[in-house]
């Protein structure tokens, strides 16, 4: 079936959970690893009563966790690296907070960005007062001024709001 015609509810079970995972380590924050580990334990406790989707998820997590490589935080580091929370200001004066994570931690949350995505690449290695440049698909560029790099979550008042 063409993946363009899969219902949104079926995306996880049809596309992601059965994808080839490869052999390379999949970087993850300690918190992200703990969420996956806890979910795996929960599914294993109920393994006898899982529906087909739960069974696929259980099998996926059993394949995924051994590939994960936990990247510890770097307290005191002033540059943005994997796991950092980065507060930026865009050209319109809007302030946003991003957390640099791996592909397995990206969610619908606007605050978690993949380090391999354009925004993530623009922020990696930057420190306060630097400017990250995002090349957009339309050929335009967007500048993000780095206001702060932190290794702990910012207060709720600073996080992105939808």
C-alpha positions in Angstrom: 0.0 0.0 0.0 1.2 3.5 -0.8 2.2 5.1 2.5 0.6 8.4 1.3 -2.8 6.7 1.8 -2.4 5.3 5.2 -4.7 6.7 7.9 -2.9 8.8 10.5 -3.9 6.3 13.2 -2.2 3.6 11.3 1.1 5.4 10.8 2.9 4.0 13.8 1.9 0.4 13.3 2.3 0.3 9.5 5.4 2.5 9.0 7.5 3.1 12.0 7.3 0.0 14.2 8.3 -2.3 11.5 10.9 -0.2 9.9 14.4 -1.6 9.5 16.4 -0.1 12.5 19.9 -0.6 11.1 22.9 -1.4 13.3 24.2 2.1 14.1 23.6 3.4 17.6 20.6 5.6 18.0 21.4 8.5 20.3 19.0 9.3 23.1 18.9 11.4 26.2 18.7 9.6 29.6 15.1 10.7 30.0 14.2 9.4 26.6 15.8 6.1 27.3 14.0 5.8 30.6 10.6 6.5 28.9 11.2 3.7 26.3 12.5 1.3 29.0 9.5 1.9 31.2 7.1 1.4 28.2 8.8 -1.8 27.4 8.5 -3.1 30.9 4.8 -2.1 31.0 4.1 -3.9 27.7 6.1 -7.0 28.9 4.0 -7.2 32.1 0.8 -7.3 30.0 2.3 -9.4 27.1 -0.4 -12.0 27.3 -3.3 -9.6 26.9 -1.9 -7.2 24.2 -3.8 -6.6 21.0 -2.0 -6.8 17.7 -0.8 -3.1 17.9 0.5 -3.7 21.4 2.4 -6.8 20.2 4.0 -4.9 17.3 5.0 -2.1 19.7 6.5 -4.6 22.1 8.5 -6.3 19.3 9.7 -2.8 18.1 10.9 -1.8 21.5 12.7 -5.0 22.0 14.6 -4.3 18.8 15.1 -0.6 19.5 16.4 -0.4 23.0 19.6 -2.5 22.4 20.5 0.0 19.7 20.1 3.1 21.9 23.2 4.9 23.1 22.5 7.2 26.0 24.2 10.6 25.8 24.8 12.1 29.2 24.2 15.8 29.8 27.2 18.2 29.8 26.5 20.5 32.8 28.7 23.5 32.6 29.1 23.3 28.8 28.2 26.6 27.3 27.7 25.3 23.7 24.6 23.5 22.5 25.1 19.8 22.0 22.9 16.7 22.1 20.4 17.0 25.0 20.8 20.7 25.5 17.9 23.1 25.9 18.4 26.1 23.6 16.5 29.4 24.0 16.5 31.4 20.7 14.9 34.5 19.3 13.9 34.6 15.7 13.9 37.6 13.3 10.4 38.6 14.4 11.4 38.8 18.1 9.6 35.5 19.0 11.4 33.5 21.7 11.4 29.7 21.4 13.0 26.9 23.4 14.3 23.8 21.6 15.7 20.6 23.0 18.3 18.9 20.8 17.4 15.2 20.7 17.8 12.1 18.4 15.2 10.9 15.9 13.6 8.6 18.4 12.7 11.4 20.8 11.2 13.8 18.4 7.5 14.2 19.1 4.7 16.4 18.1 6.1 18.7 20.8 7.5 21.8 19.1 10.3 21.9 21.7 12.1 18.7 20.7 14.1 18.9 17.5 16.2 16.2 15.9 19.9 17.2 15.8 19.9 16.1 12.2 17.0 18.4 11.2 17.7 21.9 9.8 16.9 23.7 13.1 19.0 21.1 15.1 22.0 21.5 12.8 21.7 25.3 13.0 21.9 25.2 16.8 24.6 22.5 17.3 27.8 23.9 18.7 26.4 27.4 19.2 26.6 29.4 22.5 24.7 32.5 23.8 25.0 35.5 21.4 25.8 33.2 18.4 23.4 33.1 15.4 22.2 29.9 13.9 21.2 30.0 10.3 18.5 27.8 8.9 18.3 27.2 5.2 14.6 26.8 4.3 13.4 24.6 1.4 12.2 27.7 -0.4 15.8 29.0 -0.6 15.3 31.6 2.0 17.3 31.8 5.3 16.2 32.3 8.8 18.4 33.5 11.6 18.0 32.4 15.2 19.9 34.3 17.9 20.9 32.0 20.7 19.9 33.6 24.0 20.8 30.7 26.4 22.1 27.1 26.4 21.0 25.1 29.4 21.3 21.4 30.5 18.1 21.6 32.6 14.6 22.2 31.4 13.6 25.9 31.4 10.8 27.1 33.6 7.4 26.4 32.1 6.9 30.1 31.4 9.8 30.0 28.9 8.7 26.9 27.0 7.0 27.0 23.6 3.3 27.3 23.5 1.2 25.9 20.6 
